[in-house]
Amino acid sequence: MPQEEQPRSFLGRWYRWIWADRSEIEKKRINSMLVLFLYTGAFVYFVIYLSILNSVNRNNTGRTVKNWFGGDPPELVQLKKERQQQIDDSYKLLRKPVSGGR
């Protein structure tokens, strides 16, 4: 009775131990679980990523359009300053006053 040839490399033994000796039903179950774990991990990562982006960029009003010859036109610079001042004032009104004037 001839015995099957055993793989000699570490990766070959590892593959046979992990995957090759499993039944087809178990292989399908493991594959579906892998996909579920990948999608769940991606969903959680992007939810956390977007929440961090929202908290970091809360006060940024966006970039204004630059002209070809340098910085922003003076009207846009003034508008951006006014908008930033409005945002800062609205956050000051929302915060609870504390002792010490902080």
Rosetta silent file (secondary structure, phi, psi, omega in degrees, C-alpha in Angstrom):
SEQUENCE: MPQEEQPRSFLGRWYRWIWADRSEIEKKRINSMLVLFLYTGAFVYFVIYLSILNSVNRNNTGRTVKNWFGGDPPELVQLKKERQQQIDDSYKLLRKPVSGGR
SCORE:     score description
SCORE:     0.000 S_00000001
   1 L     0.000  109.912 -177.252    0.000    0.000    0.000 S_00000001
   2 L   -74.251  139.092  179.938    1.784    3.144   -1.190 S_00000001
   3 L   -93.008  145.342  177.737    1.721    6.086    1.188 S_00000001
   4 L   -62.214  146.033  178.942    1.041    9.608   -0.109 S_00000001
   5 L   -75.293  127.235 -179.383    4.097   11.734   -0.494 S_00000001
   6 L   -82.580  138.390  176.233    4.271   14.252    2.332 S_00000001
   7 L   -65.342  141.884 -175.577    5.211   17.822    1.384 S_00000001
   8 L   -92.217  -29.818 -176.607    8.685   18.681    2.537 S_00000001
   9 L   -78.158  158.879  179.162    8.492   22.457    2.773 S_00000001
  10 H   -63.351  -44.295 -178.742    7.039   24.244    5.758 S_00000001
  11 H   -65.803  -36.232  177.966    4.436   26.052    3.640 S_00000001
  12 H   -65.124  -41.854  177.403    3.352   22.796    1.997 S_00000001
  13 H   -66.493  -41.056  179.770    2.838   21.128    5.363 S_00000001
  14 H   -63.226  -45.188  179.029    1.053   24.178    6.689 S_00000001
  15 H   -60.939  -44.652 -178.404   -1.280   24.328    3.658 S_00000001
  16 H   -65.417  -40.048 -179.177   -2.111   20.641    3.968 S_00000001
  17 H   -67.767  -41.275 -175.444   -2.726   20.933    7.720 S_00000001
  18 H   -81.470  -44.120 -164.592   -4.903   24.070    7.424 S_00000001
  19 H  -121.478  -43.787 -166.561   -6.774   23.592    4.162 S_00000001
  20 H   -69.165  -30.461 -176.044   -6.222   20.488    2.054 S_00000001
  21 L   -88.330    5.692 -178.350   -7.565   17.889    4.460 S_00000001
  22 L   -87.131  156.155  178.228  -10.875   19.664    5.056 S_00000001
  23 L   -77.801  165.732 -178.674  -14.176   18.607    3.509 S_00000001
  24 H   -65.240  -38.177  179.516  -15.887   20.673    0.805 S_00000001
  25 H   -63.741  -41.951  179.835  -18.696   21.742    3.138 S_00000001
  26 H   -69.132  -35.875  177.273  -16.204   23.001    5.702 S_00000001
  27 H   -63.237  -41.927  178.550  -14.206   24.826    3.009 S_00000001
  28 H   -64.493  -40.945  179.203  -17.360   26.656    1.869 S_00000001
  29 H   -63.843  -42.973  179.689  -18.220   27.600    5.445 S_00000001
  30 H   -65.955  -40.325  178.276  -14.723   28.936    6.103 S_00000001
  31 H   -62.391  -42.438 -179.805  -14.753   30.915    2.847 S_00000001
  32 H   -68.443  -34.515  176.493  -18.059   32.551    3.691 S_00000001
  33 H   -67.391  -38.408  178.056  -16.837   33.417    7.179 S_00000001
  34 H   -59.562  -46.083  179.557  -13.687   35.001    5.743 S_00000001
  35 H   -62.447  -42.013  178.566  -15.763   37.259    3.502 S_00000001
  36 H   -60.915  -45.133  178.863  -17.996   38.201    6.417 S_00000001
  37 H   -63.690  -40.303  179.520  -14.992   39.099    8.577 S_00000001
  38 H   -64.721  -46.042  179.080  -13.424   41.178    5.790 S_00000001
  39 H   -65.007  -40.028  178.836  -16.621   43.143    5.122 S_00000001
  40 H   -64.970  -43.345  177.887  -17.227   43.696    8.826 S_00000001
  41 H   -62.255  -42.130  179.016  -13.649   44.876    9.341 S_00000001
  42 H   -65.233  -41.536  179.403  -13.875   47.261    6.398 S_00000001
  43 H   -62.062  -47.410 -179.235  -17.199   48.666    7.629 S_00000001
  44 H   -64.327  -41.661  179.546  -15.903   49.261   11.160 S_00000001
  45 H   -60.160  -47.378 -176.979  -12.679   50.802    9.840 S_00000001
  46 H   -70.731  -32.429  175.550  -14.517   53.275    7.609 S_00000001
  47 H   -64.103  -45.372  178.685  -17.015   54.232   10.322 S_00000001
  48 H   -66.239  -42.206 -179.867  -14.157   54.998   12.702 S_00000001
  49 H   -60.641  -45.729 -179.423  -12.186   56.735    9.931 S_00000001
  50 H   -68.131  -34.633  178.473  -15.109   58.960    8.986 S_00000001
  51 H   -68.164  -36.135  176.144  -15.839   59.847   12.601 S_00000001
  52 H   -67.076  -42.440  178.832  -12.207   60.882   13.074 S_00000001
  53 H   -61.613  -41.074  179.982  -12.336   62.948    9.880 S_00000001
  54 H   -64.933  -37.688 -179.103  -15.513   64.676   11.031 S_00000001
  55 H   -76.728  -32.573 -179.078  -14.024   65.575   14.399 S_00000001
  56 H   -75.267  -41.905 -173.908  -10.682   66.734   12.976 S_00000001
  57 L   -98.347   25.251 -176.497  -12.090   68.803   10.101 S_00000001
  58 L   -61.711  -41.008 -175.556  -15.037   70.287   11.971 S_00000001
  59 L   -93.077   -3.563 -179.618  -13.847   73.888   11.696 S_00000001
  60 L   -77.138  129.420 -177.898  -12.373   73.706    8.200 S_00000001
  61 L   -94.652    3.053 -179.947  -14.508   75.620    5.738 S_00000001
  62 L    96.675  164.996  179.207  -12.876   74.092    2.668 S_00000001
  63 L   -86.808  140.848  174.539  -10.417   75.391    0.179 S_00000001
  64 L   -88.094  163.923 -178.142  -11.301   78.375   -1.905 S_00000001
  65 L   -75.745  127.592  178.999  -10.571   78.475   -5.614 S_00000001
  66 L   -87.838  146.995  173.228   -7.085   79.764   -6.312 S_00000001
  67 L   -90.233  172.933 -172.401   -6.395   81.942   -9.310 S_00000001
  68 L   -72.570  -21.864 -169.125   -3.510   81.255  -11.692 S_00000001
  69 L  -102.789   15.378  178.330   -1.286   84.144  -10.566 S_00000001
  70 L   147.507 -134.040 -175.718   -0.867   83.476   -6.875 S_00000001
  71 L   -81.114 -160.098 -179.614   -3.103   83.412   -3.848 S_00000001
  72 L   -77.205  153.164  171.323   -6.784   84.064   -3.430 S_00000001
  73 L   -65.362  152.663 -176.396   -8.410   87.282   -4.539 S_00000001
  74 H   -58.059  -32.570  179.657   -8.942   89.703   -1.638 S_00000001
  75 H   -64.625  -40.232  179.377  -12.723   89.246   -1.732 S_00000001
  76 H   -69.846  -36.766  178.366  -12.371   85.504   -1.154 S_00000001
  77 H   -63.188  -43.842  179.499   -9.844   86.008    1.636 S_00000001
  78 H   -64.860  -41.984  179.270  -12.242   88.390    3.396 S_00000001
  79 H   -63.585  -40.474  179.444  -15.177   86.005    2.890 S_00000001
  80 H   -65.724  -40.628  177.477  -13.161   83.106    4.280 S_00000001
  81 H   -63.335  -42.331  178.973  -12.180   85.140    7.367 S_00000001
  82 H   -63.564  -42.569 -179.620  -15.802   86.138    7.957 S_00000001
  83 H   -65.244  -41.455  178.177  -17.003   82.553    7.608 S_00000001
  84 H   -64.518  -38.387  177.495  -14.326   81.283   10.004 S_00000001
  85 H   -64.457  -40.290  177.548  -15.273   84.005   12.492 S_00000001
  86 H   -63.147  -42.019  179.330  -18.945   82.981   12.269 S_00000001
  87 H   -64.857  -45.854  179.444  -18.057   79.348   12.915 S_00000001
  88 H   -61.378  -41.340  179.013  -15.841   80.231   15.873 S_00000001
  89 H   -64.896  -38.581 -179.165  -18.556   82.480   17.347 S_00000001
  90 H   -67.151  -35.744  177.547  -21.193   79.776   17.010 S_00000001
  91 H   -72.006  -30.937  176.855  -18.996   77.291   18.869 S_00000001
  92 H   -65.837  -37.167 -179.533  -18.339   79.845   21.615 S_00000001
  93 H   -71.662  -28.223 -178.606  -22.074   80.254   22.153 S_00000001
  94 H   -78.789  -24.734 -175.776  -22.597   76.481   22.367 S_00000001
  95 L   -79.420  147.655  179.986  -19.942   75.909   25.003 S_00000001
  96 L   -79.028  130.081  176.764  -20.745   76.099   28.686 S_00000001
  97 L   -67.487  139.604  179.373  -18.973   78.949   30.484 S_00000001
  98 L  -121.544  163.799 -179.918  -16.577   77.754   33.178 S_00000001
  99 L   -70.660  147.212 -179.614  -14.903   79.496   36.061 S_00000001
 100 L    94.607   -3.936  174.937  -11.589   81.128   35.295 S_00000001
 101 L    72.928   21.377  179.694  -12.670   82.410   31.890 S_00000001
 102 L   -86.947    0.000    0.000  -11.291   79.415   29.972 S_00000001
